[in-house]
Amino acid sequence: MAEVFPGAEHRYCLRHLHANFSQAGFRGEYLKGLMERAAYAYRQSEFNAAMQELKVNNLKAWEWLSKVPTKHWCRYMFSSRAKTYLLLNNISETYNSKILGARDEPIITMVEHIRTKMMGDFNNKREGAERDNWQIPPNILKKLEAEKSEARYCKSVCAGRGIWQVSAFGNQYVVDLNKHTCGCRKWDLTGIPCLHAVSAIQGFKQRPESYVDDILTKDAYARTYCGMIYPVPDETQWEKTPFPDVDPPVARTQPGRPKTKRTRASDEPRVQGRSVAKTTIRCSVCKEFGHNSRKHGKDNQSSSSQNVSTLLIYHIKTLYFATSHNLLSVSLSVKHK
């Protein structure tokens, strides 16, 4: 990763990290909750508090987690350049689901399948951005509105030159409107003004939308998909070379049905399959439910014979009990005499 993308930030997926954590023997909802508290902490003090509680409850779990570099899985160590606080690789999982049909194809066919799909997706995104009238994506505006709703609980005091002191829920932070930073670090990581920043911006008589980072605007979205992926002719139109053709490797069919779905972890929720719709059988002869035309007569015969057998058993039992009662009465009368 560092050689191919030297400027990229490398983050670990928290779900896979927790799977390794569980396989190491540290299971349970309590340990999982402490791990998530440490991972989702925006400030180092919150991270240290979660790790200290983990250390007190399970020293070996703390030692195992302490060996993982915090810059890969803790929010408080993430850089503010990427403008995202994601801790899961849902984006790559979504991409994998879109190319699921191409992964079992030969290499050239697979690459052509992916290229064609991306070519169409880029064009759709590009045309969609030209038609839309928004300047900030709707999902970003929704998050900003949530911060506005919470900002009414904040108390902001201006120190001068765009620097504010904001208090909320027993905590106090420093907001710098010039650098677009807040002491809680949420604005730094996401690019969306947090509730403390919104309170300061509104106290400054400004609109919070104007303080959203440029990378989250429509212009940045359009620049992302401005490049064009060009179509490629089929192999019959390729240029012939004097070199011999490279044959594909010999394919060996493995026993059993090939797997198309990834192996899920033991603690991962299972996806329920589609249930088969239940139908009621109806006879085409008598129009009654519960049997078909092939069993039309058989069901009646079996039910009638069953009824006869039940009735016969009932009469035999009645006769037996009546005979026993008569014999008992005769015996008592003889002894009485």
C-alpha positions as a Python dict, from the first residue, in 0.01 Angstrom:
ca = {
    (1, 'M'): (0, 0, 0),
    (2, 'A'): (276, 246, 92),
    (3, 'E'): (462, 177, -234),
    (4, 'V'): (165, 195, -472),
    (5, 'F'): (-21, 479, -295),
    (6, 'P'): (239, 660, -83),
    (7, 'G'): (2, 945, 6),
    (8, 'A'): (-296, 729, 97),
    (9, 'E'): (-403, 667, 454),
    (10, 'H'): (-428, 300, 544),
    (11, 'R'): (-713, 211, 778),
    (12, 'Y'): (-826, -125, 913),
    (13, 'C'): (-1183, -249, 896),
    (14, 'L'): (-1317, -261, 1252),
    (15, 'R'): (-1538, -562, 1180),
    (16, 'H'): (-1244, -770, 1059),
    (17, 'L'): (-1029, -643, 1345),
    (18, 'H'): (-1295, -756, 1591),
    (19, 'A'): (-1309, -1096, 1417),
    (20, 'N'): (-935, -1138, 1483),
    (21, 'F'): (-991, -1011, 1837),
    (22, 'S'): (-1254, -1283, 1892),
    (23, 'Q'): (-1040, -1555, 1737),
    (24, 'A'): (-765, -1465, 1982),
    (25, 'G'): (-1003, -1569, 2260),
    (26, 'F'): (-1149, -1233, 2363),
    (27, 'R'): (-1520, -1277, 2308),
    (28, 'G'): (-1829, -1123, 2459),
    (29, 'E'): (-2039, -812, 2417),
    (30, 'Y'): (-1862, -629, 2699),
    (31, 'L'): (-1515, -659, 2544),
    (32, 'K'): (-1658, -575, 2203),
    (33, 'G'): (-1818, -261, 2346),
    (34, 'L'): (-1490, -145, 2500),
    (35, 'M'): (-1309, -205, 2172),
    (36, 'E'): (-1567, -2, 1982),
    (37, 'R'): (-1552, 279, 2237),
    (38, 'A'): (-1177, 304, 2186),
    (39, 'A'): (-1211, 291, 1807),
    (40, 'Y'): (-1491, 548, 1777),
    (41, 'A'): (-1333, 799, 2018),
    (42, 'Y'): (-1262, 1136, 1855),
    (43, 'R'): (-1026, 1247, 2132),
    (44, 'Q'): (-728, 1079, 2292),
    (45, 'S'): (-873, 1121, 2643),
    (46, 'E'): (-1181, 918, 2544),
    (47, 'F'): (-958, 653, 2387),
    (48, 'N'): (-739, 630, 2697),
    (49, 'A'): (-1044, 591, 2923),
    (50, 'A'): (-1179, 301, 2715),
    (51, 'M'): (-840, 129, 2698),
    (52, 'Q'): (-787, 170, 3072),
    (53, 'E'): (-1121, 5, 3144),
    (54, 'L'): (-1026, -278, 2909),
    (55, 'K'): (-692, -317, 3086),
    (56, 'V'): (-860, -344, 3428),
    (57, 'N'): (-1110, -606, 3310),
    (58, 'N'): (-890, -815, 3079),
    (59, 'L'): (-515, -754, 3074),
    (60, 'K'): (-444, -997, 2790),
    (61, 'A'): (-708, -838, 2569),
    (62, 'W'): (-554, -498, 2636),
    (63, 'E'): (-208, -629, 2548),
    (64, 'W'): (-338, -781, 2223),
    (65, 'L'): (-516, -462, 2117),
    (66, 'S'): (-226, -239, 2218),
    (67, 'K'): (-3, -413, 1961),
    (68, 'V'): (-224, -288, 1675),
    (69, 'P'): (-104, 57, 1559),
    (70, 'T'): (-365, 313, 1662),
    (71, 'K'): (-324, 513, 1340),
    (72, 'H'): (-497, 231, 1151),
    (73, 'W'): (-810, 181, 1362),
    (74, 'C'): (-865, 475, 1603),
    (75, 'R'): (-1052, 787, 1498),
    (76, 'Y'): (-853, 1022, 1715),
    (77, 'M'): (-539, 926, 1517),
    (78, 'F'): (-694, 967, 1170),
    (79, 'S'): (-573, 1256, 958),
    (80, 'S'): (-816, 1531, 862),
    (81, 'R'): (-723, 1515, 493),
    (82, 'A'): (-958, 1233, 389),
    (83, 'K'): (-1274, 1395, 539),
    (84, 'T'): (-1428, 1066, 647),
    (85, 'Y'): (-1456, 890, 981),
    (86, 'L'): (-1550, 549, 841),
    (87, 'L'): (-1413, 246, 1025),
    (88, 'L'): (-1568, -21, 801),
    (89, 'N'): (-1487, -125, 446),
    (90, 'N'): (-1849, -114, 330),
    (91, 'I'): (-1744, 75, 17),
    (92, 'S'): (-1525, -209, -104),
    (93, 'E'): (-1790, -465, -7),
    (94, 'T'): (-2043, -273, -217),
    (95, 'Y'): (-1802, -273, -510),
    (96, 'N'): (-1742, -647, -471),
    (97, 'S'): (-2115, -713, -482),
    (98, 'K'): (-2142, -520, -809),
    (99, 'I'): (-1872, -728, -980),
    (100, 'L'): (-1984, -1059, -831),
    (101, 'G'): (-2079, -1196, -1174),
    (102, 'A'): (-1739, -1110, -1322),
    (103, 'R'): (-1514, -1265, -1059),
    (104, 'D'): (-1556, -1620, -1190),
    (105, 'E'): (-1475, -1525, -1550),
    (106, 'P'): (-1137, -1555, -1725),
    (107, 'I'): (-901, -1268, -1660),
    (108, 'I'): (-955, -1081, -1990),
    (109, 'T'): (-1331, -1129, -1979),
    (110, 'M'): (-1338, -1020, -1616),
    (111, 'V'): (-1140, -700, -1682),
    (112, 'E'): (-1360, -621, -1983),
    (113, 'H'): (-1671, -679, -1772),
    (114, 'I'): (-1549, -441, -1501),
    (115, 'R'): (-1433, -178, -1753),
    (116, 'T'): (-1769, -176, -1931),
    (117, 'K'): (-1957, -142, -1604),
    (118, 'M'): (-1738, 140, -1479),
    (119, 'M'): (-1765, 318, -1813),
    (120, 'G'): (-2143, 325, -1784),
    (121, 'D'): (-2138, 416, -1415),
    (122, 'F'): (-1902, 710, -1473),
    (123, 'N'): (-2124, 844, -1748),
    (124, 'N'): (-2437, 812, -1534),
    (125, 'K'): (-2270, 993, -1244),
    (126, 'R'): (-2144, 1266, -1475),
    (127, 'E'): (-2481, 1327, -1638),
    (128, 'G'): (-2658, 1308, -1303),
    (129, 'A'): (-2436, 1579, -1158),
    (130, 'E'): (-2513, 1804, -1456),
    (131, 'R'): (-2889, 1761, -1407),
    (132, 'D'): (-2900, 1803, -1029),
    (133, 'N'): (-2940, 2147, -876),
    (134, 'W'): (-2788, 2080, -534),
    (135, 'Q'): (-2453, 2225, -432),
    (136, 'I'): (-2415, 1999, -127),
    (137, 'P'): (-2518, 1631, -151),
    (138, 'P'): (-2851, 1549, 20),
    (139, 'N'): (-2691, 1294, 256),
    (140, 'I'): (-2443, 1560, 374),
    (141, 'L'): (-2724, 1810, 428),
    (142, 'K'): (-2912, 1552, 633),
    (143, 'K'): (-2612, 1511, 866),
    (144, 'L'): (-2572, 1888, 888),
    (145, 'E'): (-2937, 1929, 985),
    (146, 'A'): (-2886, 1679, 1268),
    (147, 'E'): (-2595, 1891, 1396),
    (148, 'K'): (-2812, 2204, 1373),
    (149, 'S'): (-3075, 2036, 1586),
    (150, 'E'): (-2820, 1958, 1859),
    (151, 'A'): (-2657, 2303, 1840),
    (152, 'R'): (-2942, 2462, 2037),
    (153, 'Y'): (-2801, 2303, 2353),
    (154, 'C'): (-2464, 2481, 2308),
    (155, 'K'): (-2345, 2804, 2464),
    (156, 'S'): (-2090, 2988, 2253),
    (157, 'V'): (-1874, 3287, 2347),
    (158, 'C'): (-1652, 3466, 2096),
    (159, 'A'): (-1293, 3527, 2197),
    (160, 'G'): (-1224, 3732, 1883),
    (161, 'R'): (-1086, 3684, 1530),
    (162, 'G'): (-1302, 3385, 1452),
    (163, 'I'): (-1212, 3187, 1765),
    (164, 'W'): (-1498, 3075, 1990),
    (165, 'Q'): (-1543, 2891, 2316),
    (166, 'V'): (-1837, 2653, 2301),
    (167, 'S'): (-1985, 2458, 2597),
    (168, 'A'): (-2230, 2168, 2564),
    (169, 'F'): (-2328, 1866, 2775),
    (170, 'G'): (-2064, 1937, 3039),
    (171, 'N'): (-1776, 1971, 2792),
    (172, 'Q'): (-1601, 2277, 2656),
    (173, 'Y'): (-1425, 2310, 2320),
    (174, 'V'): (-1236, 2565, 2115),
    (175, 'V'): (-1375, 2634, 1767),
    (176, 'D'): (-1162, 2808, 1504),
    (177, 'L'): (-1379, 2924, 1214),
    (178, 'N'): (-1074, 3034, 1016),
    (179, 'K'): (-912, 2689, 1014),
    (180, 'H'): (-1240, 2494, 1020),
    (181, 'T'): (-1142, 2303, 1332),
    (182, 'C'): (-1308, 2207, 1661),
    (183, 'G'): (-1165, 2058, 1977),
    (184, 'C'): (-1397, 1757, 1945),
    (185, 'R'): (-1227, 1679, 1608),
    (186, 'K'): (-1554, 1573, 1442),
    (187, 'W'): (-1553, 1875, 1210),
    (188, 'D'): (-1186, 1809, 1131),
    (189, 'L'): (-1247, 1449, 1024),
    (190, 'T'): (-1579, 1476, 841),
    (191, 'G'): (-1568, 1823, 683),
    (192, 'I'): (-1922, 1881, 816),
    (193, 'P'): (-1957, 2143, 1093),
    (194, 'C'): (-2028, 1975, 1426),
    (195, 'L'): (-2282, 2107, 1676),
    (196, 'H'): (-2016, 2322, 1844),
    (197, 'A'): (-1910, 2472, 1512),
    (198, 'V'): (-2273, 2530, 1409),
    (199, 'S'): (-2335, 2719, 1733),
    (200, 'A'): (-2033, 2940, 1671),
    (201, 'I'): (-2124, 2994, 1304),
    (202, 'Q'): (-2478, 3094, 1392),
    (203, 'G'): (-2343, 3326, 1661),
    (204, 'F'): (-2127, 3479, 1388),
    (205, 'K'): (-2447, 3533, 1180),
    (206, 'Q'): (-2331, 3299, 905),
    (207, 'R'): (-2483, 2995, 732),
    (208, 'P'): (-2335, 2655, 835),
    (209, 'E'): (-2369, 2533, 472),
    (210, 'S'): (-2097, 2777, 367),
    (211, 'Y'): (-1853, 2608, 608),
    (212, 'V'): (-1890, 2258, 463),
    (213, 'D'): (-1558, 2141, 318),
    (214, 'D'): (-1506, 2191, -54),
    (215, 'I'): (-1442, 1821, -107),
    (216, 'L'): (-1809, 1755, -21),
    (217, 'T'): (-1954, 1997, -278),
    (218, 'K'): (-2099, 1940, -624),
    (219, 'D'): (-1789, 2078, -794),
    (220, 'A'): (-1567, 1817, -628),
    (221, 'Y'): (-1822, 1547, -718),
    (222, 'A'): (-1814, 1656, -1083),
    (223, 'R'): (-1433, 1657, -1085),
    (224, 'T'): (-1432, 1300, -956),
    (225, 'Y'): (-1622, 1171, -1260),
    (226, 'C'): (-1498, 1417, -1522),
    (227, 'G'): (-1263, 1157, -1666),
    (228, 'M'): (-1397, 936, -1943),
    (229, 'I'): (-1339, 564, -1984),
    (230, 'Y'): (-1328, 497, -2358),
    (231, 'P'): (-1483, 193, -2527),
    (232, 'V'): (-1259, -87, -2657),
    (233, 'P'): (-1321, -298, -2973),
    (234, 'D'): (-1349, -675, -2944),
    (235, 'E'): (-1053, -909, -2986),
    (236, 'T'): (-1120, -969, -3357),
    (237, 'Q'): (-1010, -610, -3417),
    (238, 'W'): (-696, -625, -3210),
    (239, 'E'): (-358, -575, -3372),
    (240, 'K'): (-179, -899, -3453),
    (241, 'T'): (170, -945, -3308),
    (242, 'P'): (451, -1176, -3426),
    (243, 'F'): (472, -1332, -3083),
    (244, 'P'): (302, -1665, -3002),
    (245, 'D'): (-29, -1657, -2823),
    (246, 'V'): (-27, -1709, -2449),
    (247, 'D'): (-254, -1998, -2362),
    (248, 'P'): (-453, -1986, -2039),
    (249, 'P'): (-355, -2223, -1759),
    (250, 'V'): (-516, -2564, -1746),
    (251, 'A'): (-834, -2534, -1544),
    (252, 'R'): (-903, -2805, -1292),
    (253, 'T'): (-1257, -2841, -1169),
    (254, 'Q'): (-1266, -2877, -793),
    (255, 'P'): (-1507, -3128, -638),
    (256, 'G'): (-1838, -3000, -512),
    (257, 'R'): (-2046, -2702, -608),
    (258, 'P'): (-1840, -2384, -656),
    (259, 'K'): (-1893, -2119, -389),
    (260, 'T'): (-2019, -1777, -497),
    (261, 'K'): (-2057, -1621, -152),
    (262, 'R'): (-1786, -1529, 95),
    (263, 'T'): (-1745, -1717, 420),
    (264, 'R'): (-1912, -1527, 701),
    (265, 'A'): (-1767, -1493, 1049),
    (266, 'S'): (-1923, -1679, 1339),
    (267, 'D'): (-2056, -1359, 1500),
    (268, 'E'): (-2175, -1207, 1173),
    (269, 'P'): (-2553, -1190, 1123),
    (270, 'R'): (-2688, -1442, 876),
    (271, 'V'): (-2895, -1338, 578),
    (272, 'Q'): (-3221, -1527, 569),
    (273, 'G'): (-3298, -1687, 234),
    (274, 'R'): (-3619, -1647, 49),
    (275, 'S'): (-3896, -1867, 182),
    (276, 'V'): (-4088, -2080, -63),
    (277, 'A'): (-4448, -1966, -93),
    (278, 'K'): (-4687, -2225, 51),
    (279, 'T'): (-4974, -2332, -176),
    (280, 'T'): (-5295, -2515, -92),
    (281, 'I'): (-5373, -2828, -294),
    (282, 'R'): (-5722, -2844, -444),
    (283, 'C'): (-5888, -3144, -610),
    (284, 'S'): (-6006, -3086, -966),
    (285, 'V'): (-6283, -3350, -928),
    (286, 'C'): (-6463, -3254, -607),
    (287, 'K'): (-6315, -2901, -579),
    (288, 'E'): (-6223, -2973, -216),
    (289, 'F'): (-5893, -2863, -55),
    (290, 'G'): (-5635, -3096, 98),
    (291, 'H'): (-5590, -3351, -184),
    (292, 'N'): (-5557, -3371, -563),
    (293, 'S'): (-5742, -3572, -828),
    (294, 'R'): (-5507, -3870, -800),
    (295, 'K'): (-5594, -3917, -434),
    (296, 'H'): (-5960, -3827, -471),
    (297, 'G'): (-6104, -4177, -416),
    (298, 'K'): (-5821, -4306, -204),
    (299, 'D'): (-5860, -4041, 61),
    (300, 'N'): (-6232, -4114, 94),
    (301, 'Q'): (-6173, -4488, 121),
    (302, 'S'): (-5897, -4452, 374),
    (303, 'S'): (-6097, -4211, 584),
    (304, 'S'): (-6407, -4434, 576),
    (305, 'S'): (-6208, -4746, 668),
    (306, 'Q'): (-6042, -4554, 946),
    (307, 'N'): (-6381, -4447, 1080),
    (308, 'V'): (-6506, -4808, 1071),
    (309, 'S'): (-6200, -4930, 1259),
    (310, 'T'): (-6239, -4660, 1524),
    (311, 'L'): (-6609, -4745, 1569),
    (312, 'L'): (-6535, -5118, 1599),
    (313, 'I'): (-6270, -5058, 1867),
    (314, 'Y'): (-6515, -4840, 2058),
    (315, 'H'): (-6783, -5112, 2064),
    (316, 'I'): (-6534, -5380, 2172),
    (317, 'K'): (-6418, -5165, 2465),
    (318, 'T'): (-6778, -5090, 2565),
    (319, 'L'): (-6869, -5459, 2557),
    (320, 'Y'): (-6561, -5549, 2761),
    (321, 'F'): (-6637, -5299, 3035),
    (322, 'A'): (-7005, -5402, 3045),
    (323, 'T'): (-6917, -5772, 3079),
    (324, 'S'): (-6664, -5699, 3353),
    (325, 'H'): (-6924, -5499, 3545),
    (326, 'N'): (-7182, -5779, 3525),
    (327, 'L'): (-6934, -6042, 3644),
    (328, 'L'): (-6834, -5822, 3935),
    (329, 'S'): (-7199, -5774, 4037),
    (330, 'V'): (-7266, -6153, 4032),
    (331, 'S'): (-6956, -6219, 4245),
    (332, 'L'): (-7059, -5963, 4507),
    (333, 'S'): (-7412, -6103, 4529),
    (334, 'V'): (-7281, -6461, 4587),
    (335, 'K'): (-7050, -6345, 4867),
    (336, 'H'): (-7336, -6155, 5028),
    (337, 'K'): (-7554, -6464, 5038),
}
